[in-house]
Amino acid sequence: AVVSTQSTGAEYKLLCNNVSSGLYVAPSPRTLQVWNGVLFIKIGLFADGCFKFNLIIPDDFPYSRPAVKFLTPVFHPQVRDNGELNLAKAFPTWTPRRDRIWHVLRYTKRCFFSVNTLDSVNCVAAAAIQESIETFKTHARQCVHESIRLNFEEPMEEDGGNLFSCKLLNDTQISILKDKVTSGSLDYDSLFQ
């Protein structure tokens, strides 16, 4: 069984009405059961981080909770080594029409401001916090630098066609792009190849 277009459409509309700053999500062009996302963290231990993720909607949605899997490394007690966010902590049971995807995304963002080690799924991150907050801060900064490097400096292998893929342009490329935009000669199709 494939999740219904109606239920994912309704969830996306609710998400648009409950926007969280710095969080961008769009359904993947490949399937409605995967939503591509990126989260920009502005303050706190993960400030300046740019974390790409996929939200995976199960076949039996809305009767079971979606999953969030980070594509960029996240060093956090609630994020497994494979990038999967521990949603069981916030949503031990999933109740249709009460629990919503926007709730999951709000929780995802809040995790970057709370490094709770209770029921952690990443023992190394939890131990770093218990050892010393300075040790954890060092790991968090490394995680932020890696997120920037992976998002802007080199293509990610596990990207899977994430809509939020990008690359930094040098000054010459920016100048050429500006000239093409202002002259109306920009071929927009070539931007997405």
C-alpha positions in Angstrom: 0.0 0.0 0.0 1.3 3.5 -0.9 0.5 6.4 1.3 -2.4 8.5 0.0 -1.7 11.7 -1.9 -4.6 13.3 0.0 -3.1 12.6 3.5 0.4 13.9 2.5 -1.1 16.9 0.8 -3.1 17.7 3.9 0.0 17.3 6.1 2.0 19.6 3.8 -0.7 22.2 4.0 -0.6 22.0 7.8 3.2 22.3 7.7 2.9 25.5 5.5 0.6 27.0 8.2 3.0 26.1 11.0 6.3 27.2 9.5 9.4 27.1 11.7 12.1 29.7 10.9 15.3 28.2 9.3 13.5 25.0 8.4 12.7 24.3 4.7 10.9 21.2 3.5 9.5 20.1 0.1 8.2 16.8 -1.2 10.8 15.0 -3.3 10.2 15.0 -7.0 10.8 11.2 -6.9 8.1 10.2 -4.4 5.6 11.8 -2.1 6.8 9.5 0.7 10.1 11.3 1.0 10.3 15.0 1.8 13.6 16.7 1.4 14.6 19.2 4.1 17.3 21.5 5.3 17.7 23.1 8.7 19.7 26.3 9.3 20.7 26.7 12.9 21.3 30.3 13.9 22.2 30.1 17.6 23.4 27.7 20.2 25.9 24.8 20.1 25.1 24.1 16.5 25.1 27.7 15.3 25.9 28.2 11.6 25.1 24.6 10.8 23.3 23.6 7.6 21.8 20.1 8.1 20.1 18.3 5.3 17.6 15.6 6.0 14.9 13.4 4.5 11.5 12.9 6.2 10.3 9.4 5.3 6.6 8.8 5.3 5.7 5.1 5.9 3.2 3.2 3.8 0.7 3.0 6.6 0.8 6.8 7.4 -1.0 8.4 9.2 -1.2 5.3 11.4 2.5 5.2 12.2 5.0 7.9 12.6 7.4 9.1 9.9 11.2 9.0 10.3 13.8 11.7 10.0 17.2 10.8 8.6 20.0 13.4 8.4 22.1 13.3 5.3 24.8 15.5 6.9 26.5 14.2 10.1 24.9 15.3 13.4 26.7 14.6 16.6 23.8 14.5 19.1 22.6 12.1 21.8 19.2 11.6 20.0 20.7 11.0 16.5 22.0 7.5 15.6 25.2 6.9 13.8 23.2 6.3 10.5 21.6 9.8 10.9 18.2 8.7 12.1 16.6 10.9 14.7 15.2 9.2 17.7 11.5 10.1 17.4 10.4 7.5 19.8 11.5 9.8 22.6 9.0 12.6 21.6 6.4 10.3 20.0 6.4 7.0 21.9 3.0 6.3 20.3 1.7 7.9 17.1 -1.9 9.0 17.1 -3.5 9.8 13.7 -4.9 13.3 13.4 -3.4 14.3 16.7 0.3 13.8 15.9 1.4 15.7 12.7 4.4 15.9 10.5 4.9 19.5 11.5 5.2 18.4 15.1 8.0 16.0 14.0 9.8 18.8 12.2 9.4 21.2 15.2 10.9 18.5 17.4 13.7 18.0 14.9 14.7 21.6 15.1 14.3 21.8 18.9 16.8 18.9 19.3 19.6 21.3 18.2 18.8 23.5 21.2 18.5 20.7 23.8 21.1 18.0 24.2 19.2 15.8 26.6 21.0 12.5 27.3 18.0 10.7 28.7 17.1 7.7 26.5 20.0 8.6 24.2 20.6 6.5 21.0 24.1 7.9 20.5 26.2 6.7 23.4 29.4 8.6 22.2 27.5 11.9 22.1 25.9 11.3 25.5 29.2 10.4 27.0 30.8 13.5 25.6 28.2 15.7 27.3 28.6 13.8 30.6 32.4 14.0 30.4 32.5 17.8 29.7 30.2 20.3 27.9 33.4 21.7 26.4 34.1 18.3 24.8 30.6 18.2 23.4 30.9 21.8 22.1 34.1 20.8 20.3 32.3 17.9 18.6 29.3 20.1 17.8 31.5 22.7 16.1 33.2 19.9 14.1 29.8 18.7 13.1 28.8 22.3 12.0 32.0 22.7 9.9 31.4 19.3 8.3 27.8 20.2 7.5 29.0 23.3 5.7 31.8 21.5 3.9 29.5 18.7 2.7 26.7 21.0 1.6 28.8 23.6 -0.2 32.2 22.3 -1.1 31.7 18.8 -2.4 28.8 16.7 -3.6 27.2 14.3 -1.1 27.0 10.7 -2.2 23.9 10.0 0.0 22.1 13.1 -1.2 19.6 11.1 -3.2 18.5 14.1 -5.3 17.7 16.3 -2.3 16.1 19.4 -3.6 18.3 21.5 -1.3 21.6 20.6 -3.0 23.8 23.6 -3.7 27.3 24.7 -4.3 29.2 27.8 -3.6 30.0 30.0 -6.6 33.3 31.9 -6.9 33.3 35.7 -7.7 33.6 35.1 -11.5 30.6 32.7 -11.5 28.5 35.1 -9.5 29.4 38.0 -11.9 28.4 35.9 -15.0 25.2 34.8 -13.3 24.3 38.4 -12.4 25.0 39.5 -16.0 22.8 36.8 -17.4 19.9 37.5 -15.0 19.9 41.2 -15.6 20.2 40.8 -19.4 17.4 38.2 -19.4 19.6 35.6 -21.1 19.7 33.1 -18.3 18.7 29.5 -19.2 17.0 28.4 -16.1 16.8 24.8 -17.2 20.6 24.6 -17.2 20.7 25.6 -13.5 19.1 22.3 -12.6 21.2 19.9 -14.5 
